[in-house]
Amino acid sequence: MKKILIKNGRVIDPANNLDKITDCLIENGKIARIENNLTLSQGEVIDASGKIVMPGVVDMHVHLREPGREDKETVLSGTRAAVKGGVTSVLAMPNTQPAIDTAQNVRILKDVIKKDALCNVFMTGAITKARLGKELTDMASLKKEGIIAISDDGSSVDDDAIMAAALKEAKKNGLLTICHSEDKNLSVKGVVNLSFTSTRLGLRGISNESEYKRIERDIGLAESVDASIHIAHVSTKESVNLIAQAKKKGLKVTCETAPHYFSLSEEDVLDYDTNKKMNPPLRSEEDSKAVKEALINGVIDVIASDHAPHTENEKEIEFDRAEFGVIGLETILAVSITELLKEGLLDWPTLVEKLSLAPARILGINKGTLSVKSEADVIVVSPLDEWLVEEEGIVSKSKNCAFINRKLRGVVECTICGGVIVFNKNQKL
């Protein structure tokens, strides 16, 4: 494994309170030294002058679709998209076909990861068998095979008793429970945010209540059994307020939002663009503002993509019938830079924490840091360079991106995973 020396970059590592212009040496797949004036006689030297050097993004909400829906995405195509976007670790959601609900299904996915993944892929197991919300999976056997979290993502567990039992079992097995908080009795087959916009579009609406009422329930159940929970894709101001209250009480609650919830709003679906149809839906400007404020004040811990690939024939149809979900691995970092840094809402160290360090800590994995002797998952980013998101440039198997034809700031020059250069802007993937 060749040595790599990254010279003269602005090295940012919140885990070690590091933010300075210096050099970073990688040897044997690990961070060897971070010091000034390092030299290298043999190996690769990367000039990072004027660039950001940071831990690779840890995206804790990714749908890789394999096994079962390889027409949408595969471990290979998904991790190729990841490294292009500066993501070096992903947490794969279990809503595959079949679901990741047995030890055997974990092994199937593990074999594919070993063979095809270009970056680190961590696995989530299902909370209930087939994600039907009826019967708990054998979490102990799933953990033994390597899962690090549980979720029925895409569905919420409706039965309070089953959810409480799941939280207890997850706690016993040292697993994080990730909640897709949606009460389908309240979202009742809606497709856009419930508001004047839904009336204008003539489409069924999804209320804020369908999200925040379920978050309230999930927090209450977690408190009753003294378990940790992580709330996925927070999109409403009421959800933010509930999570803030829970944190004030000292409850073990963390949460994430996705770039589309702080960069877009319900106004963006007025042209019936199905690439902006996701669940939860794009909300009001007021909700988007509340999400941004929660990122600033620390109520929202993590930015995750909720990368959800779909085929053309699932998206390029009537809005009502189109699938929920958008891809985001290739744009998570650039949208965050454009919306949060360019606008002066966050500084670089805080953004790196939300994208890299916080998700790694929440998941209990040794990632998101440039600590000496840690695995060298590093990205080099040109912070001011702009690029246009174009469908033909997308490397994900699916093209359902909410940011097509949008100019973004922040170009990933190079992605290093485990000490190996897995993406270079100047070489074709």
N, C-alpha and C positions, 0 to 999 in steps of 0.2 A: 504494500500500500504506500503510494508516494506521499511525501511531505508536501504540505501546502502552506504558503506564507501569504497572509493578507496584510498588505502594507498601507499605512497612513489613512485608514478609515476612521470614521466616528463610531467607536465601539460602544454599544449600549447593552447593558446587562443588568436589569433591575434587581436580580437576585443578589448581586454583589455591589449594588449602588455604583455601578460603573457607567460613566458617560464621558468619554474623552477620545481625542485623536491619538491612536496608537496602533500597534501591530498585533496580529494574532497568528500564532504558529500552531499548525495541526500536524500531529505525528501519530502513526498507528491508529488512526480513526478517532483520536481523542484531542481535546484542547490541551496543548502542551504548555504554551506560555502566552501571556498577554503583557507585552512590554514594549517600550520604545526601542527603535533602532535595531530590530532583529534582522538577521541576514540568513540567506539560505544558499548553499552551494549546489545542492541537487534537489530537484522537485519543481513545483509550480509556484510562481509568484504572481499574485493578483494585486494590481494597483487599485486601491479603493479610495484614492484621493477624492474628496468631495462627496463620498458615498457613506451610507449607513451600513454598519456591520452589526447584525443582531442575531439572536437565536431564531431558528426556523419557527414559523407559525405552527401552533398546536391547535388544530381544528377539531373540536370535540363534538361535532354534529355533521356527519357525512353519510350519505346514502350511496353505497358502491354498487348496489343492485345484484351483486353476485353472491350466492348462486340464485339462478332462476330467471333473472331478467337481464341477461347479457346483451340484449338488443338495446338497452338503455345506457348501460355502463358496465365496466368490468373493473376488477382490481387493477389491472394493467392500465386501462385508459383513465381511470379515476386518479390513480397515483401519478400518472403522467401530467394530468391537469394540475394536481396538487403542487408538484415540484416547480412547474412553470409559474404558479402563483406565489411561490415562496413558502409553501406549506411542507413541513418535513415530518409531521406526525398527524394522523387522522384517527378519529374514533368512528368505526363503522357501526351504523345503526342496524338493528336486527330484523327490520321488516323486509326480509328477502323472501324468496319462494323456494323451498320452505323457510319458515322463520328460524332464527338461531335460537331454538328452544330446547335442543337436546345436545348431549355431549358429542354425538355422532355428527350433527350439523356444524358444531364448532370445529370439529376436526376437518370437515370438508373445506370450510372457509380458511382454516389455518394452512392447509396444504396449498391452496391457491395463492395465499399471501406469500408463503415461502418461495413459491415458484415465480410469481409475477410482480410483486410490489416494488416500486422504485423508492418508496419512503417507508417510514414506520407505520404499520397499521395495527391499531389496538381494536379489540372486539367488545361489543355490547351483546349481552344475552337478553332474551325476551323475559318479561315479568311473568306472563301467563302463556300457557300452551297455545300455539298458533296465534298468539296475541288476541285471543278472543275474550279475555277478561274473566274467564270462568274458573280456571284451575292453575295454581302456581307451578312454575317450572321447578326442576330440581337444581336449585341455585348452587348447591355444593358441588355437584358434578360439572356444571358449567364453569364454575370458578377453577376447578381442578384442571380443566382443559385450556384455561387461559383468559376467560373474559374478565374485564375489570369494572364493568358497570352493568346495570340492568335497566331496560326501558321497554315499553310497548309502543315506542314512538310511532306517530301516525294515529294512534288510538290512546285514549285515557282509560284507566281501569275504573269502571263506573261503580262497582260494588265497594262500599266503604270497608266492609269487613275483610274482603280479599285484599284491598290496597293496604290496610293496616297490617295484615299478616305478611304481605310482601315486604313492607318496610322493616318489620321485625326480622324476617328471614335474611334480608339483605344486610342488615346490621350485624347479625350473627356471623355472616360469611365475609364481612369486611368489603361489601360491594356498595358502590354509589348508586342510588336510585335517581334516574333522570325522568322527570315528569313531562309528558305531553299533556298540558292542562287545558282540556276542552270538554265542556259538557254538551254532548250532542243533542240533548233535549232542548238546549237553548240555542245552539247554532243551526238546528233544524234545516239541514240541506242548503244553507246559505252559500253564496259564492264570492261575495264582496263585503266590505264593511257596511254595517247597517247604519244608514245616514241618508241625508238628502241625496248623496251621490248614488246610492243603490236605487232610490226612487227614480232619479233622473235616468239611470241606465235601464230601468225596468227589470232589475235582477234581485233575487232574494238576498237579504242581508244577514251578516253574522255579527251579533252584538258583542260589545266589549264584555258584557256580563258572562257570556259563555266561556271566556278565558278567566276573568278574575275570580268568578265564583268558584271555579274548580281549583284555582291556585289557593284560594282561602281554605278550601276543604283539604287539599294536599298538605298545606302547612300545618293545619290543625291535627291531622293524623300523624304527621312526623313528630309534632310536639308531644302527642299522647304516648308515643312509643320511644321517644328520645332518639330519633333516627335522623341521619343527614339526608337532605334532598337537594336536587339541583333542578331548577325550573328552566325548561327549554324555551326558546324563541319568544321572549317577552315582547309584547307589542302595544300594551295599553297603559295609560296613566294610572288607572286604578290598580293594575297589577304591580306597577312600580311602588305605589304607596303601601300596598300590603306587604311586599318583600322588605321595604324599608322598616316597617313596624316590626316585622319578625326578627330582622337583624338587630334592631334596638333592644328587643327582648332577650337577645343572646341565643336565638334558635340557630340550628345548624342548617341554614338555608343559603344556597348560592344560586346564581342565575346567569343566563346569557341572553343576548339579543343577536340579530343578524343584520348585516349591512343594509339590507333593503328597508328595515324598519326605522333607520335614522337618515336615510338618503332619499326615500321616496314617500309618497302618501297616496291616499285614495284618489286624489286628482289624477294620478298617473294611469288609472285604468279607464279614464273617460273615453279613450279610443278603442276600448274592448281588446286591448293587447293581452293575450293569454299568457305571454311571458311575464306578466306582472300579476298572475293569479297564483296565490300561495295561501297556506293555512298555518297560522292565522293570517288574515288578509292584510293588505296595506291599510293602515288606519288613518285617522284625521291628522291634520297638521299639528293639532294640540297634543295628540298622542306621540307623534314623531318628536316633538319638542321635549316631551316628558322623558322619552327614551334617551335623548341626547343628554339631558340634565342628569339622568341617573348614571350615565357613563362618566360624566364629569365628577359627580359627588361620590362615586364608588358603590352605589346601590347595585348597579349591574356590574358583575365581576368580569364577564368574558364576552368577546365578540367571536361568534362561530358562524359558519356559512349556511348551515342547513342545506347543503348541496343536494338537490333533488332532481336528478336527470329524468327526462321523459322523451319519448320518440316524437318525431314530427307529427305522426298521425294521432298522437294523444294530445297535442297542443294546438295544431293548426286546424281547429274545428270551432264550433260555436262556444262562446265563453262558458255558458252553462254546463256544457258537457266536457270541457277540457279538464285535464288532470291538474291538481294543485301542485305547485312546487317549481322552484327555479334553481339553476346551477349557480355555484358561487366560489368554487375553489380557485379559479383563475383571477377573480376580482376582489376577494375578501380584503387583501392587504391594500390594494390601490384605492378601493372605495373608502376604506377607513382613513387612508392618508388624505384623500381628496376632501372628504366631508368633515373630518375631525381635526386634522392637523392644519390643512390649508386655511380652514375657517378659524383656527386659533382656539378651538374648544379643548383640545388635549395637547400635551407636549409629547415628544418622542418616547421618553422613558415610560410614561403612563400608557401610551398606545402599545408598546412592546409588552408591558405587563398584561394588558387585556387580551392580547393575541397569542402570547407565548407562555409567560410564567404562570399566570393565574389558572388557565385551563390545566396545565401540567400539575400544579399543586392540588387542584380540586380532584383530579383523577388519581393522584398519588403515584405519578410516574416521574422518573428522573429525566425530565426534558425541560425545554424552555429556559435554559441557562447556558452561559459560556464559562462556567466554573472550570478551573484547571482540573484535568482528569475526567471531565464529563464527556460523553459522546459528542463528537463534533457535528452537530446539526446547526449549520450556520447559513445565513443568507446575506448577500451583498445587494443593496438597493440604491438606485439613483433616485433620491427623494423628490427632485424637482422636475425630472423628465416626464413629459406627458405622452400618452398613447391613446389611440382610438380603439374602442372595443368593436371588432368586426366579426361577423359570424364565421367567415372563412379562416380566421386566425384562432378560433376556439379549438383546443385539442381534446376536450371532453367528447365522449361519443355522442352525447346529446347537445343541442345548441340552444336550449331554452333559458337564455340569459336575459335578465331584466335590464341590463345596461348596454345592450347593443346600440351602436352609433353614439355612445356617450364618451366624452374625452375624460380620461382619468389621469391622476398624477401618481407617480411612483412606479418605477420600472425595476423588476427583479432582474439583476444582471447575472446572478449566479446562485445556485442552490447546492449546498454541500450536505449530504446526509451520511452519517457514520464515517465521516472523513473522506467520502468519495463525491466528486463533482457529478451530480445527477442531472443538472440543468445548467446550460450556458446560453445566454441570450443569443449569441452569435452562431450557435450550432442548432441544426434542426433536431427536434425531438423524435 
